[in-house]
Amino acid sequence: MWFLAGAVTMAMYLVGPHAIMRNAYDTAQGLSLWFGSL
């Protein structure tokens, strides 16, 4: 169990906060576009 948590933490560290933030930004942009098209 601790190994899984460590693997997830390592993956997030390797990916980096900038990629996570960019992914969240893209998701928010897509949602705003979807709401605008309703």
KAQUIUR-V602922 format. One record per backbone hydrogen bond with DSSP energy under -0.5 kcal/mol. NH is the residue of the N-H (numbers start at 1). CO is the residue of the C=O. Records with the same first field share a line. If there is no record, write none. Layout:
# KAQUIUR-V602922
NH=CO  CO
This chain:
# KAQUIUR-V602922
5=1
6=2
7=3
8=4
9=5
10=6
11=7
12=8
13=9
14=10
15=11
16=12
20=16
21=17
22=18
23=19
24=20
25=21
26=22
27=23
28=24
29=25
30=26
31=27
32=28
33=29
34=30
35=31
36=32
37=33
38=35
